[in-house]
Amino acid sequence: MTDKVILEGTPNQVLRTEMEYDAWCKGALQESISYYAEEVHTLASKNGFWEDNPSDGEKIALMHSELSEALEALRKGDPPDDKIPEFKGSEAELADCIIRIMDFAHKKGLRLGEAIMAKHEFNKGRPYKHGKEF
Ligand SMILES: [Mg+2]
């Protein structure tokens, strides 16, 4: 990847190689996740979701519940969400799940963005379907 390309939307639309752009995206994603995880956690705390010291298991169960809501939305033909109707139900419920994960990660000091990048890089070297049936 040596060809220089102009990538619209990058800072000042600078000339970058794909490799430079990939590195920039990874850094931006990590920073964005950290930034929004803090913002999400601040709001969740303000709204009382960390009162009474909820257990890790309870928080993870609530992440699961959002995935179940996404599944139910799909089972119903994925109609517009009732709170943000410009989005499908599945989009809103998956967003809820990510918001809960970000809230938890910030509270626990987890390096979510870095872990996503590390796991994605690791997965690049894994076999088809990671050697499993599905
Ligand atoms: Mg929900």
Residues whose N, C-alpha, C, O or C-beta is under 5 A from the ligand:
A	BS01	MG	E66 E69 E93 D96
